[in-house]
């Protein structure tokens, strides 16, 4: 998992300890999605201001090929 995605997941309640019972129960999927969208909006704004391709900037930021 990309370090930035992992950081956003932790902000949404993800526990990076698979041995802990209920590690997934506190994970808020809606908050995680909102954090990703906000991150994409920041990247898109910066890319547009710099004249960079937005799609590639977002993919690079999250380590997606």
Order of alpha helices (4+ residues) and beta strands (2+ residues): alpha-alpha-alpha
